[in-house]
Amino acid sequence: MGFKGNKQFLPSKPCAVCGRTMTWRKSWSKNWDSVLYCSDKCRAKKTCAKHHTSL
């Protein structure tokens, strides 16, 4: 059975790389404060950009 509540009232925040809005997920419930990226692609871009700026 899926979520039966109103999803409009779930917390959300922007991705640190692309700014896309991420909506709270049950799998993120224990570490919502540390979630920064919307996808593995954005996580990789962060790592790549940080590496190139230090050169």
C-alpha positions, -999 to 999 in steps of 0.1 A, spaced: 0 0 0 13 35 -9 12 68 9 -24 78 16 -18 113 29 -15 147 12 19 149 -5 16 188 -8 26 192 28 58 171 27 90 191 34 112 200 4 145 217 -3 167 225 -33 195 204 -47 229 219 -39 241 216 -75 211 221 -99 186 238 -76 159 213 -84 133 209 -56 136 176 -37 106 164 -18 110 144 14 111 106 10 105 80 36 139 65 28 155 99 38 136 102 71 167 94 93 191 117 74 170 144 58 192 171 71 223 156 54 206 151 20 221 176 -4 218 162 -40 188 151 -60 206 124 -79 239 105 -83 246 127 -114 245 159 -93 266 142 -66 292 134 -93 291 170 -107 298 184 -72 329 161 -69 341 169 -104 336 207 -101 353 208 -67 383 188 -81 387 212 -111 386 244 -91 414 232 -68 438 228 -97 
